[in-house]
Amino acid sequence: MNNISDLAPQPPMGWNSWDCFSVTVTEQEVKQNADFVAKHLKKYGWEYIVVDLAWFAPGADHTNYKKENIPQLIDKFGRLIPDPEKFPSSANGAGFKPLGDYVHRLGLKFGIHIMRGIPVQAVEQKCKVKGTALTADQISYDRERCPWYNSLRTLNFADKGAQEYYNSIFELYASWGVDYIKADDLNAWHEVNNSDGSPTGEGSPYRIDDIEGIASAIKNCGRPMVLSISPGGPETTVINHLRNHTNLWRISADFWDEWGSLKKQMDRCAIWAPFIKPGHWPDADMLPLGYMPRGESGGQQRFSNFTADEQKTVISLWCMFRSPLMFGGNLPQCNDETIALLSNKDVLEINQYSKNNREVYCDDTVRVWTAESTLLDAKYLAVFNISDVDITYRLDVDDFGIKKTESGVDLWSKNRIVFHNELKVNAHGVRLFRF
């Protein structure tokens, strides 16, 4: 079995169903996005196809999935199984293996979202825990429920049985060919605000027992799986625990296409940049770009609210920060401009092959990041305009190791430039250079 650090040597890149389909994604929609990735984006490094929340919940939609104890499908051991109405190939006990096989035939990797804990249906039916004489009601308790998906119960790790349950579900996932796990309601989150800035009153602690239990189950299931934990964000003081048990960890609650959220994410990225390490990646969350027909936030049948400049800012920041890149739009319905953001080889190389990534300057108008290439004898410079107007910014390039006569490449326009002190940057935009 590979060391956990070997499972994600670069930040994973892929597609996730949440932003565009919330809890209603279907097998056909997953396949359509997988086909698009294989045909158009695989050559740029995009490879994971991840099915998000409620693949096991018949009738779930964005209006009802937060209700208590919604219908969920389980097998005789209390393990969640796909809804065959959404995923027809999963019928007759096949599970996600047919869909996983489809994704693998495209040369891609297959991932699923899970919640911590055990389904309420397993507890009510007193399902046997595979490999034990225990039943689900004996290994769980009715406290500390997830505040936004209230249909599972917390596992009790004080007694035997909880680990065996996690072992059993990962044995199942391994048989399906799962390569990537997004495990939810594990990571601490306490910065959740409404759009007006007021606190929601929700939150959740850092789940040490569940994180260690899931990591152990993955280690012993016989199949390598990248482990991503959500939501976020934890304190940096738990970095050693994160690195010992996970590959990716979210640094915020769900990130959506609002300028205020993007500015706040810049703060978090600056805090977490010193903790970037191969195999273990702070995660700035999915990319809410492109077309989102049935997403969780901002309405239905819509394109991203980010402007063209803001979209380049998102991609540039995520790449300079080396965040995992999980695209959230419905790829077959995205326009050429969106796809161009995902296929800029020079920009994506920063995400995959750079070091010493950090914010080096910040004021009320700009934030400046630098990094060094691990492929080329080159450095990167990103200047983000966080103000609401276009600016001509006076930049002392000598401070960043750039000679005033040195030429570089603007990685978005592809134009070569000679660095001077003044730099024009659009409102909410970015200038990104390699030199």
Buried (B, 14 or more C-beta within 10 A) or exposed (E): EEEBBEBBEBBBBBBBBBBBBBBBBBBEBBBBBBBBBBEBBBEBBBBBBBBBBBBBBEBBEBEEBBEEEBEBBBBEBBBBBBBBEBBBBBEEEBBBBBBBBBBBEBEBBBBBBBBBBBBBBBBEBEBBBBEBEBBBBBBBEEEBBBBBBBBBBBBBBEEEBBBBBBBBBBBBBBBBBBBBBBBBBBBBBBBBEEEEEEEEEEBBEBBEBBBBBBBBBBBBBEBBBBBBBBBBBBEEEBBEBBBEBBBBBBBBBBBBBBBEBBBBBBBBBBBBBEBBEBBBBBBBBBBBBBBBBBBBBBEEEBBBBBBEBBBBBBBBBBBBBBBBBBBBBBBEBBEEEBBEBBBBEBBBBBBBBBEEBBBEBBEEEBBBBBBBBEEEEBBBBBBBBBBEEEBEBEBEBEEBEBEEEEEBBBBBEEEEBEBEEEBEBBBBBBBBBBB
